Amino acid sequence: MADLATEAAQATRPAVDPANWTCPAPVRDQPVVVMGHGGGGALSAELIEQVFAPAYGNPTLAALTDSAVLGLGGVRLAFSTDSYVVRPLFFPGGSLGDLAVNGTVNDLAMSGARPAYLSTAFILEEGVELAVVERVAWAVGAAAEAAGVVVATGDTKVVECGHGDGVYVTTAGVGLVPDGVDIRPQRARPGDAVIVSGPIGLHGVAIMSVREGLEFGVEIASDTAPLADLVAAMLAVTKDIHVLRDPTRGGLGASLNEIARASGTGVRLRERAVPVPDEVANACGFLGLDPLYVANEGRLVAFVPPEHADAVLATMHAHPQGTGAALIGECVADHPGMVVVATGLGGTRVVDLPLGEQLPRIC
């Protein structure tokens, strides 16, 4: 009798149609913008490749680098723009103003350029205190002076209360690219040494700690800093640096995946060689995050020909922004377009491009 009842229930139960299944995570055919589109992962890449690149359609944009290198009047200029929407506006180690300068300065430096001029555009929400705006503006000025750049022009707009989040800042910048320098992700080659300029994950964890009111026993400060001087010191060793990238949104893992895919090579990391501060490792363990995907704002990753790796690393160690630099892996011919990590237990795991962002609104 039980079998007959079960068969009857199954006969009347509606057929399961997988096409009607839903998932709480963002999917690739998402019809509206979701937070993951701004996270520096796969959704960000698809937004650029499927919406903006076809609309603009030109070879300069097709390189999809953080700054474009342009020939103009007999010189080569690097040109970049970025918007900053961090929450909270002020955090241990920095502020929205610091990020707005250092982020664009570093994007220019990742092309080997010497940054020279910036513009700023402030989007202010009605009702924000002028003291807050003034504090951000002074932070922009101080960071520009420290980075050796001039804020040469700007703009201000105000939106109605409820249509913003206090203060947003967009900066654009230009700089000169030295002769003989050709730095772009497509130049990664098997055998290249992969070097990171210092401990990773500090910025993202610093933002999360103040945003959520979390305490980890010690104050974790952002690593936000300008990197142009460090890059200039590295280029003084050799102009033949193949790739530079500042691993901001999506962290080191996303940056390495972008380089691997652009160059058609593989990347192999040594997990124990990646410098993860204890406080970051502990926080990530508590929060269930992977340090490889946590944002940085004062770090770079470099792909350097093996014959120059030791000299470049030594020069980085002698610079204030590179004292914690480490050789963390190499570029390989195996598994093209993929990043893998040799774990401390002797295994290997794939570091894929994240879908979105573990920590939204971090820059």
Disulfide bonds with the S-S distance in Angstrom:
none
